[in-house]
């Protein structure tokens, strides 16, 4: 067994899309965008030589686990995000892993970045622009594990003053539709997005136009008014 493990930590596509709300007019489209972002990260994980565990809020299908070469799907446990992440690390350390790296599903990463993080001798932290983190690698027994304690975690933001990490470049995560389009300039998908967004507007305009057209026909059949 490899002594290194990767945790892919995520909510279901549906829950994530509701939280992010990429497209308020279309829940279906928000789920499509969430799916696309998550699969980009999963593709980066697929061929990594490290053992991979998917910690999720709901059970993941066996076919999806097999497709991306996950060893196991484990349900998240804890009363909040901090505790769930802390418990995920603790569980895998108890399984015998010496180095554990955790990442989420809302930041663009590639396989080489993950391998470089494991190659670092120090613990590694990739900070998100909003104050959280997109990647965290910790060795078993490291004092840096305390970064996940309640006193060092405030509303998803970490207090890093007393810890010794190798810091990666700060990245933005995907919180809005604009973030998504900046990273995925896929013309076909953009057309789908525009179609989904504009469809309700076009339908509303068509209804208004039809009502106006019917009203015009009614008045066109009447005699013109007589002015004194």
N, C-alpha and C positions, 0 to 999 in steps of 0.2 A: 504493500500500500504506500502511495505517495504520502509524504509528511506535510504536503501543502494542499490547501483546499480553497475553493472559491465559493462564496455565498452569493447567489443571485437573489436579492431581496426585493420583493414586489407585491403589489396588490393585484387583484384580477384586472383584466383589461377594462371591464365594465366599471368597477369601483374607481380605478385610476382615472378613467375618462370623466366620471362624475365629479371627482375632486378637482381635476385640472380644468374641465369645462372649456375645451379648446374651441368649440363652436356652440354657443348657447342656443342657436336656432335648430340644431340637429344633434341629438344624442348619438344617433347612428354614426354620424360623421366623426364625432369626438372619439368614439370607440375605434374607428378605422385609423385615426391618427395615432392614438395610443398604441394600437396593435403594430403599426409601422415602426414607431420609435423603439418599442420593446424588442421587436424581431431584429432590428439593427444591432442592438446590444447582444442578443442571444446568438446571432451569427458570429459575432466576435468571440464568443465563449466556446462555440461548438467544437473547434478542433484543438483547444488548449489541452496540454498533457496533464493538467492538474485535475484532481477529483472535484466535481461540481455538485452543489446542493442548491435546490430551489426552495427558498423559504417564502411561503405565500400565505395569503389570508384565506384562500379556498384551495381545495385539492386541484392539482393540475392533471390533465389527461395523460395517460401512459404514452400515447402516440407523440405528444409534444415533448415529453421528457426524453423519449428515445430519439426523436428527431434532432435534438440539440445535445445529446450525449450526457444527460444528467444521471448521477448515481442514485439520487433520491430526492423526493419531494417531502418537505417537512412543514407542517403548519406552524405559523408564528405563534409565540406564546408571550404574554405580557400585557400590562394594563395600558401602555403607551409605546410610542415608537422607540424611545430610548431603551426601555426595558426589553422590548422584542429583539432589538439588535444585540444587546448585551447577552440575552439568553441564547441567541443563535451562536455567538462566539463560544460561550461557555459549553454548550452542547458538543460542538465539534472539537474543542480542546479535550473534553472528556473521552471522545472517540479516539484520541491519540494523535491528532494533527498538531504539528509544531508551529506552522505559520498559516494564518487565515486571512484572506482578503475578501472584503465585502463591497459590493457595488449595487446600484439600483438600476431602474429601467428608464430613467429620464435624462441621462447625459450620454452624449456621443463618445464612445470609446472604441479602440481597436485592439486586436490581440497583442500587438507589440507593446502597447502601453501597459497592459496587464503583466506581460512577461518581465518588462523592465522593473515594475514595482516589486515583483518577487525576487528579482536579481539584486535589489538593494539590500545591503546589510542591516540598515536601520529600518525601523517601522516607518510606514509611508502614509501620508495623508494628502488627498486631493481635495482642496476646498472649492465649494460652490460660491458663486458670486453673491448668493442670498444669505450667506453666513453658515450654511450647513456643509456637508461634504458629499462628494460623489464616489470616492474610493477611500477605503481605510484598510491597511494591512498591519496586523499586529502579530508579534511572536509570542508563543506561550511563555507565561511568567514575566512578561514585560510590564514595567511600571506604567507604560503608556495605556494599558488596558483601563486604567482609572479615568481616562478621558470620557468613558461611557457611564461614569457614575452620576448620580442625580445632581451632585453639587457642581459638576463641570458641564452640565447640559441644561440650557435654558431655552425652551421653546424652539428646539431644533438647532440651536446655535451652540458651538463649543467654546469653552474657555481653555485656551491653549498655552497660557503663560508658563506653566510648570512642566511642560512635556517636550520630549526631544524627538521630533519627527523629521523625516526627509519630506519636504513639501513639493508636490507637483504643481504645475501651473493651474491657476484658478480657471474654472470653466463655468459656463452658464448651463442651467438645466432647461428642460422644455416645460414652460408654464402657460404659454399662449400660442395661438395660431400663428402669429408672426414668427415666434421662435422656430416653429416647425418648418415654415416655408423658407426661412433663411438657410436651414441646413439641408432641406430636401427640395431642390429646384427641379422637381420632376414634373414636366409639363402636363403629362397625362393625369397625374394625381391632382395637380393644381386645377385642371379643368373640372375634375370630379368635385373638388371642394367648392369651386365657384358655382357649379351647377346646383349643388345641394343648398348653398346659401341663398342663391338667387331664385330658386324655384318657388318658395313661398311668396316672395315679392312679386314675381311675374304672375303667379296665380291670382294674387290680390288685385293687381293692375288689370288683368283680364276680366275679372268680375266687375270691377268699376267701369271698365270700357263697355262691357255688355249691358250694364244697367243704363249707362248714358245713351247707348245706341237705341235701346228699347224706348227710352223716354223721348228721344229725338223723333222716332217713327210715329209715336202717339201724337206729338205736336204737329208733325208735318201733315197729318190728315185733317187738321182743323183749319177753318177759314181764318184769314188774317184778321186781327182786331180792327174795329171801326173807330176811328178817332173823330171826335166832334170838332 
